[in-house]
């Protein structure tokens, strides 16, 4: 579980670069001068870019962060997942964020309070994985996927 969360945090670091490049591309193509102009279009654009990134890599088995932490996404039988299942996993993975964002929107909470709510929800959602019979995250259970340890292929480690 800890490796998965560490991988998740590393993935967030990598996604910072994806957001930077995608935001620069969006701003250049749309001639946006202020960050708050076209905000919703930028959010939709990033949602699509994130989707392309994750679906592409998950259908191949691993993202860059997953390779670092020797984690692979597979279906329930242990086979690689299709792009359709990877897309389903991507949409369901937003369960990490959509509930607090929806509540914040419904209650009209300012940004700071919405961030606190989101930061409180993420650990709760992670802890809920302990209640799954296989101790997997719920978006994986709903998508019919699971994360497995994937040792790198190649030379065996040298004995000391």
N, CA, C and O of each residue as an XYZ file, in Angstrom:
640
protein
N       0.826     -1.185      0.000
C       0.000      0.000      0.000
C       0.874      1.253      0.000
O       0.582      2.219     -0.704
N       1.943      1.231      0.790
C       2.818      2.409      0.864
C       3.506      2.669     -0.455
O       3.648      3.820     -0.870
N       3.943      1.590     -1.129
C       4.580      1.768     -2.443
C       3.615      2.386     -3.427
O       4.000      3.225     -4.241
N       2.352      1.970     -3.355
C       1.350      2.515     -4.278
C       1.132      3.998     -4.030
O       1.009      4.776     -4.977
N       1.084      4.393     -2.769
C       0.903      5.810     -2.467
C       2.150      6.615     -2.822
O       2.042      7.753     -3.279
N       3.329      6.034     -2.615
C       4.565      6.704     -3.014
C       4.598      6.867     -4.533
O       5.006      7.913     -5.038
N       4.175      5.848     -5.249
C       4.086      5.920     -6.705
C       3.108      7.008     -7.120
O       3.357      7.755     -8.066
N       1.996      7.089     -6.404
C       0.976      8.100     -6.697
C       1.552      9.504     -6.524
O       1.288     10.392     -7.335
N       2.336      9.700     -5.468
C       2.946     11.016     -5.233
C       3.984     11.330     -6.308
O       4.068     12.469     -6.767
N       4.764     10.348     -6.712
C       5.750     10.545     -7.771
C       5.046     10.846     -9.093
O       5.509     11.670     -9.882
N       3.928     10.169     -9.321
C       3.138     10.438    -10.530
C       2.678     11.889    -10.545
O       2.687     12.541    -11.589
N       2.270     12.395     -9.367
C       1.868     13.792     -9.273
C       2.993     14.738     -9.642
O       2.760     15.766    -10.277
N       4.209     14.399     -9.250
C       5.365     15.211     -9.607
C       5.577     15.208    -11.121
O       5.838     16.254    -11.716
N       5.465     14.044    -11.735
C       5.604     13.952    -13.192
C       4.485     14.709    -13.906
O       4.700     15.325    -14.950
N       3.280     14.649    -13.320
C       2.147     15.333    -13.944
C       2.317     16.854    -13.911
O       1.730     17.560    -14.730
N       3.117     17.361    -12.969
C       3.405     18.783    -12.945
C       4.029     19.204    -14.278
O       3.668     20.240    -14.836
N       4.963     18.400    -14.784
C       5.577     18.685    -16.077
C       4.573     18.609    -17.217
O       4.601     19.431    -18.133
N       3.689     17.623    -17.159
C       2.657     17.491    -18.195
C       1.738     18.715    -18.166
O       1.380     19.252    -19.214
N       1.360     19.151    -16.963
C       0.496     20.334    -16.831
C       1.209     21.565    -17.360
O       0.600     22.387    -18.045
N       2.477     21.701    -17.057
C       3.228     22.868    -17.507
C       3.265     22.937    -19.027
O       2.980     23.980    -19.614
N       3.618     21.824    -19.659
C       3.714     21.809    -21.120
C       2.340     21.982    -21.762
O       2.193     22.745    -22.716
N       1.335     21.279    -21.243
C      -0.016     21.390    -21.801
C      -0.575     22.796    -21.584
O      -1.229     23.341    -22.473
N      -0.326     23.385    -20.420
C      -0.789     24.746    -20.157
C      -0.126     25.751    -21.071
O      -0.774     26.677    -21.558
N       1.168     25.573    -21.307
C       1.877     26.452    -22.233
C       1.318     26.313    -23.645
O       1.104     27.311    -24.333
N       1.085     25.082    -24.072
C       0.528     24.837    -25.401
C      -0.871     25.452    -25.512
O      -1.181     26.107    -26.507
N      -1.709     25.246    -24.504
C      -3.063     25.807    -24.523
C      -3.012     27.335    -24.560
O      -3.712     27.965    -25.353
N      -2.181     27.926    -23.702
C      -2.081     29.383    -23.668
C      -1.590     29.962    -24.976
O      -2.055     31.019    -25.404
N      -0.649     29.274    -25.621
C      -0.122     29.741    -26.896
C      -1.166     29.625    -27.996
O      -1.366     30.559    -28.772
N      -1.831     28.476    -28.061
C      -2.814     28.266    -29.127
C      -4.062     29.128    -28.962
O      -4.657     29.559    -29.950
N      -4.456     29.378    -27.718
C      -5.673     30.172    -27.483
C      -5.377     31.647    -27.264
O      -6.297     32.445    -27.083
N      -4.092     32.016    -27.279
C      -3.671     33.406    -27.044
C      -4.210     33.936    -25.715
O      -4.588     35.103    -25.614
N      -4.241     33.073    -24.700
C      -4.707     33.460    -23.378
C      -3.608     34.237    -22.676
O      -2.481     33.756    -22.559
N      -3.929     35.432    -22.210
C      -2.944     36.285    -21.541
C      -3.033     36.183    -20.020
O      -2.030     36.344    -19.325
N      -4.232     35.915    -19.501
C      -4.442     35.838    -18.065
C      -4.815     34.400    -17.713
O      -5.583     33.761    -18.433
N      -4.282     33.899    -16.624
C      -4.522     32.505    -16.240
C      -5.990     32.225    -15.962
O      -6.432     31.085    -16.103
N      -6.757     33.238    -15.570
C      -8.173     33.017    -15.267
C      -9.061     33.084    -16.511
O     -10.213     32.650    -16.472
N      -8.538     33.621    -17.606
C      -9.295     33.606    -18.859
C      -9.314     32.177    -19.398
O      -8.315     31.464    -19.310
N     -10.420     31.775    -19.941
C     -10.570     30.428    -20.523
C     -10.259     29.321    -19.513
O      -9.796     28.244    -19.887
N     -10.514     29.592    -18.246
C     -10.170     28.637    -17.182
C     -10.856     27.291    -17.376
O     -10.225     26.245    -17.226
N     -12.148     27.310    -17.710
C     -12.882     26.049    -17.857
C     -12.433     25.292    -19.103
O     -12.385     24.062    -19.101
N     -12.109     26.017    -20.152
C     -11.589     25.355    -21.355
C     -10.231     24.723    -21.062
O      -9.948     23.626    -21.541
N      -9.387     25.402    -20.280
C      -8.093     24.843    -19.899
C      -8.282     23.593    -19.049
O      -7.568     22.608    -19.237
N      -9.229     23.618    -18.120
C      -9.481     22.445    -17.285
C      -9.950     21.269    -18.128
O      -9.517     20.139    -17.901
N     -10.824     21.514    -19.093
C     -11.291     20.447    -19.982
C     -10.131     19.914    -20.831
O     -10.011     18.708    -21.050
N      -9.288     20.826    -21.301
C      -8.122     20.434    -22.094
C      -7.187     19.544    -21.270
O      -6.707     18.522    -21.759
N      -6.931     19.937    -20.020
C      -6.061     19.136    -19.153
C      -6.681     17.784    -18.828
O      -5.968     16.785    -18.735
N      -8.004     17.740    -18.653
C      -8.684     16.466    -18.419
C      -8.434     15.511    -19.583
O      -8.171     14.326    -19.377
N      -8.517     16.026    -20.790
C      -8.277     15.201    -21.980
C      -6.808     14.793    -22.065
O      -6.501     13.637    -22.354
N      -5.906     15.732    -21.814
C      -4.470     15.419    -21.863
C      -4.108     14.365    -20.825
O      -3.373     13.424    -21.125
N      -4.623     14.518    -19.593
C      -4.383     13.509    -18.558
C      -4.926     12.154    -19.014
O      -4.277     11.123    -18.836
N      -6.114     12.168    -19.600
C      -6.721     10.930    -20.083
C      -5.847     10.248    -21.117
O      -5.631      9.038    -21.054
N      -5.344     11.024    -22.071
C      -4.465     10.457    -23.101
C      -3.215      9.866    -22.459
O      -2.808      8.752    -22.790
N      -2.612     10.609    -21.549
C      -1.394     10.144    -20.866
C      -1.635      8.818    -20.149
O      -0.927      7.838    -20.382
N      -2.641      8.797    -19.278
C      -2.856      7.602    -18.463
C      -3.374      6.429    -19.280
O      -2.905      5.306    -19.092
N      -4.315      6.647    -20.170
C      -4.843      5.539    -20.980
C      -3.734      4.941    -21.839
O      -3.632      3.720    -21.959
N      -2.922      5.774    -22.423
C      -1.819      5.299    -23.259
C      -0.868      4.407    -22.452
O      -0.563      3.285    -22.855
N      -0.406      4.922    -21.311
C       0.572      4.166    -20.528
C      -0.045      2.955    -19.842
O       0.582      1.898    -19.787
N      -1.261      3.087    -19.317
C      -1.887      1.935    -18.656
C      -2.152      0.800    -19.642
O      -2.009     -0.372    -19.292
N      -2.538      1.140    -20.874
C      -2.762      0.098    -21.877
C      -1.450     -0.604    -22.221
O      -1.458     -1.747    -22.680
N      -0.340      0.067    -22.003
C       0.979     -0.555    -22.197
C       1.466     -1.237    -20.924
O       2.467     -1.953    -20.946
N       0.754     -1.016    -19.800
C       1.073     -1.718    -18.559
C       1.547     -0.835    -17.424
O       1.228     -1.101    -16.265
N       2.319      0.234    -17.736
C       2.906      1.037    -16.669
C       3.099      2.484    -17.117
O       3.396      2.754    -18.281
N       2.926      3.406    -16.172
C       3.353      4.783    -16.389
C       4.821      4.865    -15.989
O       5.390      3.879    -15.521
N       5.432      6.015    -16.166
C       6.840      6.163    -15.791
C       7.038      5.959    -14.294
O       8.000      5.315    -13.876
N       6.130      6.506    -13.485
C       6.238      6.331    -12.037
C       6.036      4.868    -11.645
O       6.707      4.372    -10.740
N       5.126      4.183    -12.313
C       4.887      2.771    -12.006
C       6.120      1.935    -12.335
O       6.414      0.970    -11.629
N       6.846      2.289    -13.399
C       8.086      1.574    -13.718
C       9.107      1.762    -12.608
O       9.805      0.820    -12.233
N       9.192      2.972    -12.085
C      10.146      3.256    -11.012
C       9.858      2.412     -9.783
O      10.783      1.914     -9.141
N       8.579      2.247     -9.448
C       8.187      1.523     -8.238
C       7.828      0.065     -8.520
O       7.291     -0.618     -7.649
N       8.120     -0.419     -9.735
C       7.878     -1.822    -10.118
C       6.424     -2.233     -9.896
O       6.139     -3.268     -9.293
N       5.531     -1.414    -10.386
C       4.094     -1.694    -10.295
C       3.536     -1.765    -11.711
O       3.925     -0.990    -12.585
N       2.631     -2.695    -11.922
C       1.993     -2.858    -13.236
C       0.488     -2.961    -13.029
O       0.030     -3.530    -12.038
N      -0.281     -2.408    -13.965
C      -1.734     -2.521    -13.915
C      -2.152     -3.649    -14.861
O      -1.737     -3.693    -16.019
N      -2.977     -4.552    -14.346
C      -3.459     -5.700    -15.116
C      -4.950     -5.877    -14.843
O      -5.508     -5.231    -13.956
N      -5.593     -6.763    -15.618
C      -6.996     -7.058    -15.337
C      -7.070     -8.114    -14.231
O      -6.047     -8.507    -13.670
N      -8.273     -8.563    -13.927
C      -8.446     -9.515    -12.819
C      -7.733    -10.836    -13.055
O      -7.372    -11.520    -12.097
N      -7.522    -11.211    -14.325
C      -6.855    -12.467    -14.644
C      -5.335    -12.304    -14.761
O      -4.619    -13.281    -14.977
N      -4.848    -11.071    -14.617
C      -3.411    -10.822    -14.709
C      -2.926    -10.465    -16.094
O      -1.720    -10.341    -16.312
N      -3.843    -10.295    -17.042
C      -3.475     -9.937    -18.409
C      -3.398     -8.416    -18.554
O      -3.995     -7.686    -17.763
N      -2.669     -7.939    -19.559
C      -2.640     -6.490    -19.805
C      -4.050     -5.969    -20.087
O      -4.898     -6.696    -20.604
N      -4.287     -4.717    -19.745
C      -5.629     -4.165    -19.937
C      -5.746     -3.506    -21.308
O      -4.760     -3.045    -21.883
N      -6.964     -3.476    -21.809
C      -7.239     -2.839    -23.091
C      -7.332     -1.327    -22.909
O      -7.383     -0.834    -21.782
N      -7.353     -0.604    -24.005
C      -7.513      0.851    -23.918
C      -8.883      1.202    -23.348
O      -9.020      2.188    -22.623
N      -9.887      0.411    -23.668
C     -11.229      0.669    -23.136
C     -11.245      0.534    -21.605
O     -11.823      1.367    -20.908
N     -10.609     -0.515    -21.097
C     -10.556     -0.707    -19.639
C      -9.676      0.370    -18.994
O      -9.963      0.825    -17.887
N      -8.617      0.773    -19.678
C      -7.758      1.847    -19.166
C      -8.545      3.163    -19.106
O      -8.377      3.946    -18.171
N      -9.396      3.401    -20.099
C     -10.234      4.606    -20.076
C     -11.231      4.548    -18.926
O     -11.454      5.552    -18.249
N     -11.832      3.386    -18.699
C     -12.749      3.215    -17.570
C     -12.015      3.457    -16.255
O     -12.543      4.120    -15.363
N     -10.808      2.927    -16.132
C     -10.007      3.135    -14.917
C      -9.696      4.617    -14.735
O      -9.731      5.123    -13.613
N      -9.394      5.310    -15.820
C      -9.109      6.751    -15.738
C     -10.319      7.525    -15.226
O     -10.197      8.357    -14.328
N     -11.481      7.246    -15.800
C     -12.694      7.959    -15.372
C     -13.000      7.645    -13.909
O     -13.321      8.550    -13.139
N     -12.904      6.383    -13.521
C     -13.187      6.006    -12.139
C     -12.127      6.518    -11.156
O     -12.415      6.700     -9.973
N     -10.913      6.748    -11.638
C      -9.877      7.269    -10.738
C     -10.185      8.681    -10.273
O      -9.601      9.150     -9.296
N     -11.082      9.359    -10.949
C     -11.488     10.697    -10.519
C     -12.321     10.646     -9.253
O     -12.645     11.692     -8.691
N     -12.680      9.436     -8.784
C     -13.348      9.319     -7.483
C     -12.439      9.791     -6.351
O     -12.912     10.056     -5.246
N     -11.137      9.897     -6.619
C     -10.224     10.454     -5.637
C     -10.505     11.937     -5.419
O     -10.221     12.467     -4.345
N     -11.062     12.613     -6.427
C     -11.202     14.070     -6.363
C     -12.616     14.592     -6.542
O     -12.952     15.629     -5.970
N     -13.456     13.917     -7.311
C     -14.779     14.466     -7.634
C     -15.708     14.653     -6.442
O     -16.398     15.672     -6.393
N     -15.774     13.734     -5.473
C     -16.678     13.984     -4.343
C     -16.394     15.292     -3.596
O     -17.325     16.067     -3.378
N     -15.148     15.570     -3.196
C     -14.943     16.849     -2.509
C     -15.129     18.052     -3.424
O     -15.584     19.104     -2.976
N     -14.781     17.910     -4.701
C     -14.980     19.030     -5.622
C     -16.469     19.300     -5.836
O     -16.888     20.454     -5.918
N     -17.262     18.236     -5.926
C     -18.708     18.395     -6.076
C     -19.339     19.035     -4.855
O     -20.183     19.923     -4.981
N     -18.935     18.590     -3.672
C     -19.463     19.175     -2.437
C     -19.057     20.643     -2.338
O     -19.864     21.487     -1.948
N     -17.821     20.947     -2.686
C     -17.347     22.333     -2.654
C     -18.161     23.207     -3.593
O     -18.517     24.336     -3.254
N     -18.453     22.678     -4.773
C     -19.228     23.436     -5.748
C     -20.661     23.639     -5.252
O     -21.208     24.737     -5.352
N     -21.266     22.571     -4.714
C     -22.646     22.678     -4.222
C     -22.767     23.661     -3.063
O     -23.746     24.403     -2.976
N     -21.778     23.670     -2.175
C     -21.820     24.562     -1.018
C     -21.232     25.936     -1.310
O     -21.295     26.831     -0.466
N     -20.666     26.108     -2.486
C     -20.077     27.389     -2.846
C     -18.874     27.742     -1.994
O     -18.671     28.908     -1.654
N     -18.070     26.738     -1.644
C     -16.913     26.973     -0.784
C     -15.813     27.704     -1.539
O     -15.588     27.441     -2.721
N     -15.123     28.625     -0.860
C     -13.977     29.266     -1.509
C     -12.838     28.269     -1.719
O     -12.849     27.172     -1.161
N     -11.870     28.659     -2.518
C     -10.783     27.760     -2.906
C     -10.038     27.127     -1.750
O      -9.731     25.936     -1.791
N      -9.743     27.903     -0.722
C      -8.977     27.379      0.408
C      -9.753     26.276      1.129
O      -9.193     25.230      1.457
N     -11.030     26.511      1.370
C     -11.846     25.500      2.060
C     -12.054     24.273      1.175
O     -12.086     23.148      1.674
N     -12.194     24.480     -0.124
C     -12.326     23.350     -1.052
C     -11.050     22.511     -1.054
O     -11.111     21.283     -1.126
N      -9.899     23.172     -0.975
C      -8.626     22.442     -0.941
C      -8.509     21.625      0.340
O      -8.047     20.484      0.307
N      -8.920     22.196      1.460
C      -8.886     21.459      2.731
C      -9.800     20.239      2.653
O      -9.438     19.152      3.103
N     -10.979     20.428      2.081
C     -11.920     19.319      1.930
C     -11.321     18.222      1.043
O     -11.418     17.039      1.369
N     -10.706     18.612     -0.072
C     -10.091     17.636     -0.975
C      -8.931     16.921     -0.295
O      -8.796     15.704     -0.415
N      -8.096     17.669      0.417
C      -6.960     17.051      1.101
C      -7.405     16.140      2.242
O      -6.685     15.214      2.615
N      -8.586     16.398      2.795
C      -9.133     15.501      3.809
C      -9.738     14.252      3.200
O      -9.685     13.181      3.804
N     -10.314     14.373      2.012
C     -10.971     13.245      1.357
C      -9.963     12.215      0.841
O     -10.213     11.014      0.940
N      -8.841     12.659      0.300
C      -7.876     11.741     -0.307
C      -7.401     10.672      0.680
O      -7.403      9.494      0.325
N      -6.993     11.029      1.902
C      -6.598      9.961      2.838
C      -7.762      9.039      3.208
O      -7.571      7.838      3.400
N      -8.961      9.601      3.307
C     -10.129      8.768      3.620
C     -10.350      7.751      2.504
O     -10.586      6.573      2.773
N     -10.276      8.199      1.260
C     -10.465      7.300      0.108
C      -9.368      6.236      0.081
O      -9.629      5.087     -0.274
N      -8.147      6.612      0.453
C      -7.056      5.637      0.496
C      -7.286      4.613      1.612
O      -7.041      3.422      1.423
N      -7.752      5.074      2.761
C      -8.015      4.166      3.888
C      -9.150      3.202      3.563
O      -9.153      2.066      4.038
N     -10.109      3.643      2.761
C     -11.223      2.767      2.384
C     -10.756      1.525      1.622
O     -11.466      0.521      1.573
N      -9.566      1.596      1.032
C      -9.024      0.423      0.333
C      -8.792     -0.732      1.304
O      -8.836     -1.894      0.902
N      -8.551     -0.426      2.557
C      -8.351     -1.479      3.559
C      -9.611     -2.316      3.765
O      -9.534     -3.453      4.229
N     -10.756     -1.762      3.425
C     -12.018     -2.488      3.603
C     -12.381     -3.342      2.397
O     -13.342     -4.109      2.452
N     -11.631     -3.221      1.313
C     -11.847     -4.090      0.161
C     -11.236     -5.456      0.481
O     -10.164     -5.520      1.082
N     -11.903     -6.553      0.090
C     -11.373     -7.891      0.420
C      -9.932     -8.122     -0.048
O      -9.172     -8.821      0.622
N      -9.552     -7.541     -1.189
C      -8.190     -7.711     -1.706
C      -7.300     -6.508     -1.389
O      -6.172     -6.415     -1.871
N      -7.814     -5.600     -0.584
C      -7.089     -4.380     -0.200
C      -6.619     -3.591     -1.408
O      -5.483     -3.119     -1.454
N      -7.493     -3.456     -2.374
C      -7.156     -2.649     -3.532
C      -8.020     -1.395     -3.543
O      -9.069     -1.343     -2.902
N      -7.568     -0.395     -4.272
C      -8.328      0.840     -4.359
C      -9.646      0.573     -5.070
O      -9.726     -0.276     -5.958
N     -10.672      1.306     -4.669
C     -12.020      1.044     -5.161
C     -12.178      1.341     -6.642
O     -12.974      0.685     -7.314
N     -11.447      2.303     -7.165
C     -11.570      2.546     -8.605
C     -11.015      1.370     -9.398
O     -11.495      1.079    -10.493
N     -10.009      0.695     -8.854
C      -9.499     -0.515     -9.517
C     -10.523     -1.644     -9.439
O     -10.742     -2.355    -10.420
N     -11.146     -1.808     -8.285
C     -12.151     -2.860     -8.128
C     -13.321     -2.630     -9.087
O     -13.816     -3.574     -9.703
N     -13.755     -1.390     -9.210
C     -14.882     -1.078    -10.090
C     -14.514     -1.210    -11.568
O     -15.363     -1.549    -12.392
N     -13.254     -0.944    -11.901
C     -12.814     -1.028    -13.298
C     -12.389     -2.439    -13.698
O     -12.146     -2.705    -14.875
N     -12.299     -3.338    -12.724
C     -11.860     -4.701    -13.042
C     -10.362     -4.783    -13.284
O      -9.891     -5.620    -14.055
N      -9.617     -3.906    -12.618
C      -8.162     -3.914    -12.742
C      -7.545     -4.093    -11.368
O      -8.225     -4.004    -10.346
N      -6.254     -4.346    -11.362
C      -5.536     -4.414    -10.105
C      -4.077     -4.065    -10.356
O      -3.583     -4.160    -11.480
N      -3.403     -3.664     -9.302
C      -1.989     -3.339     -9.381
C      -1.194     -4.509     -8.830
O      -1.511     -5.047     -7.769
N      -0.160     -4.897     -9.561
C       0.671     -6.009     -9.142
C       2.135     -5.580     -9.162
O       2.510     -4.626     -9.843
N       2.953     -6.305     -8.399
C       4.388     -6.056     -8.412
C       4.958     -6.612     -9.700
O       4.640     -7.733    -10.099
N       5.791     -5.834    -10.340
C       6.373     -6.228    -11.615
C       7.879     -6.035    -11.539
O       8.380     -4.917    -11.668
N       8.585     -7.115    -11.332
C      10.034     -7.006    -11.254
C      10.602     -6.779    -12.641
O      10.117     -7.352    -13.617
N      11.635     -5.940    -12.735
C      12.197     -5.650    -14.056
C      12.822     -6.894    -14.676
O      13.423     -7.716    -13.984
N      12.671     -7.014    -15.984
C      13.285     -8.142    -16.682
C      14.733     -7.766    -17.002
O      15.043     -6.597    -17.231
N      15.567     -8.715    -17.013
C      16.973     -8.440    -17.281
C      17.847     -9.326    -16.413
O      17.448    -10.413    -15.996
N      19.034     -8.839    -16.155
C      19.980     -9.617    -15.367
C      19.537     -9.702    -13.915
O      19.035     -8.723    -13.362
N      19.716    -10.860    -13.293
C      19.394    -10.963    -11.863
C      20.385    -10.116    -11.057
O      21.517     -9.910    -11.494
N      19.975     -9.630     -9.900
C      20.883     -8.810     -9.092
C      22.101     -9.621     -8.648
O      22.018    -10.820     -8.382
N      23.218     -8.927     -8.581
C      24.461     -9.590     -8.168
C      24.452     -9.801     -6.657
O      23.979     -8.956     -5.897
N      24.971    -10.921     -6.252
C      25.092    -11.197     -4.830
C      26.268    -10.410     -4.269
O      27.286    -10.226     -4.936
N      26.114     -9.959     -3.058
C      27.179     -9.158     -2.446
C      28.271    -10.031     -1.891
O      29.247     -9.523     -1.339
